[in-house]
Amino acid sequence: MYARTHALMQRGIDFLGTEHAVLCGAMSWVSERNLVSAISNAGGFGVIACGAMTPDLLDTEITATKALTGKPFGVNLITMHPMLLDLIAVCAKHQVSHVVLAGGIPPKGSVEAIKAFGGKVLVFAPTLALATRLLRNGADALVIEGSEAGGHIGPVATSVLAQEFLPALAEEHVVFVAGGIGRGEMIAAYLEMGASGVQLGTRFACAAESIAHPDFKKAFFRANARDAVASVQVDPRLPVIPVRALKNKGTEEFTAKQVEVAKLLDAGKVDMGEAQLQIEQFWAGALRRAVIDGDVENGSIMAGQSVGMVTEEEPVAAIMAGLMTESEAKLAP
Ligand SMILES: Cc1cc2nc3c(=O)[nH]c(=O)nc-3n(C[C@H](O)[C@H](O)[C@H](O)COP(=O)(O)O)c2cc1C
């Protein structure tokens, strides 16, 4: 049915074991059993966002997801989680087929531990040199994610990353492109550049199967691309990983919080470690407040620039079919 798109996706399809090489990137609080199983049941690849979950909670979530789908799905683990190796052990227990390591360079032993139980490892890399090193050292596939994406972001646009990474790596390696993909025509373009598949978050976050609060979804449906802004770093001494989210009181307060912490730093009342911790703690819970409690004023409504293309609540299968149909039409001879 999607012969041309599938032909270009073949390596990604073989790697993921799916019908389409379309991943729904892990989204903390959003990517739980319901959305993940819906994505996989629709022929894509769902990924559980482990976030700050304990090993027991992850165990429960994987079990529950397995009950809802017999199709392949993955687990996204944050590399700085203090119990990373215990979380990998939970994945091993469940024979999770793919583990995505996000949030930094995988610590020693983590890639090996996943491969030891037969899991495939997907990594992110901000530079070509690091990507090459990770792939040489055992990572099985790479996700390149541009600054158009929702959530924590790097500084470079997807279109530029694609031009740098795909010609250099895509012949030999499985590379998925993420960030700012809202329609199938864009999927077709990255596939033609050599990508094995794509990863989307924003387009799927408010699907009918997503448990996100109705007010969170409403905020998405109303928003335009220009509402999804990256947080700004107000003080060069305070390194803050930018987060792309819909503009609201929460994003303004985040700027004010940075000014406040920078003043404490100046006055010698906190050291750099404590200052950075205070900044990161500000985000902790903010996404949950928006996604689960529906506090779209003070919470963090993480969203990518493709949010303007999210206008109504649709089932995952309809979103997937739309994307694949657009890609196929674009690739028509
Ligand atoms: C609400 C939200 C939460 C996210 N949380 C995470 C996360 O916990 N871990 C992660 O690796 N990526 C996270 N992301 C990034 C997505 O996995 C995905 O790579 C990104 O959304 C793709 O770009 P797009 O939003 O332009 O489609 C999040 C994105 C959104 C929109």
The ligand as a Tripos MOL2 file, in Angstrom:
@<TRIPOS>MOLECULE
LIG
   31    33     1     0     0
SMALL
NO_CHARGES

@<TRIPOS>ATOM
      1 C1          5.8330   16.6310   25.6940 C.3       1 LIG1
      2 C2          7.1790   16.0750   25.2580 C.ar      1 LIG1
      3 C3          7.9550   15.3620   26.1760 C.ar      1 LIG1
      4 C4          9.1790   14.7910   25.7850 C.ar      1 LIG1
      5 N1          9.8930   14.0550   26.6890 N.ar      1 LIG1
      6 C5         11.0220   13.3910   26.2860 C.ar      1 LIG1
      7 C6         11.7090   12.5070   27.1700 C.ar      1 LIG1
      8 O1         11.3090   12.3130   28.3070 O.2       1 LIG1
      9 N2         12.8270   11.8660   26.7150 N.ar      1 LIG1
     10 C7         13.2960   12.0530   25.4250 C.ar      1 LIG1
     11 O2         14.2970   11.4380   25.0550 O.2       1 LIG1
     12 N3         12.6570   12.8900   24.5610 N.ar      1 LIG1
     13 C8         11.5340   13.5500   24.9580 C.ar      1 LIG1
     14 N4         10.8420   14.3430   24.0470 N.ar      1 LIG1
     15 C9         11.3110   14.3900   22.6300 C.3       1 LIG1
     16 C10        10.5640   13.3170   21.7820 C.3       1 LIG1
     17 O3         10.9310   12.0240   22.1550 O.3       1 LIG1
     18 C11        10.8400   13.4560   20.2740 C.3       1 LIG1
     19 O4         12.1890   13.1770   19.9690 O.3       1 LIG1
     20 C12        10.4950   14.8300   19.7400 C.3       1 LIG1
     21 O5          9.2120   15.1930   20.1870 O.3       1 LIG1
     22 C13        10.5480   14.8270   18.2070 C.3       1 LIG1
     23 O6         10.3740   16.0880   17.6760 O.3       1 LIG1
     24 P1          8.9240   16.7350   17.3720 P.3       1 LIG1
     25 O7          8.3780   17.1140   18.6950 O.co2     1 LIG1
     26 O8          9.2580   17.9130   16.5320 O.co2     1 LIG1
     27 O9          8.0900   15.7110   16.6630 O.co2     1 LIG1
     28 C14         9.6450   14.9590   24.4420 C.ar      1 LIG1
     29 C15         8.8620   15.6960   23.5350 C.ar      1 LIG1
     30 C16         7.6460   16.2520   23.9240 C.ar      1 LIG1
     31 C17         6.8110   17.0180   22.9020 C.3       1 LIG1
@<TRIPOS>BOND
     1     1     2 1
     2     2     3 ar
     3     2    30 ar
     4     3     4 ar
     5     4     5 ar
     6     4    28 ar
     7     5     6 ar
     8     6     7 ar
     9     6    13 1
    10     7     8 2
    11     7     9 ar
    12     9    10 ar
    13    10    11 2
    14    10    12 ar
    15    12    13 ar
    16    13    14 ar
    17    14    15 1
    18    14    28 ar
    19    15    16 1
    20    16    17 1
    21    16    18 1
    22    18    19 1
    23    18    20 1
    24    20    21 1
    25    20    22 1
    26    22    23 1
    27    23    24 1
    28    24    25 2
    29    24    26 1
    30    24    27 1
    31    28    29 ar
    32    29    30 ar
    33    30    31 1
@<TRIPOS>SUBSTRUCTURE
     1 LIG1         1 GROUP 0 **** ****
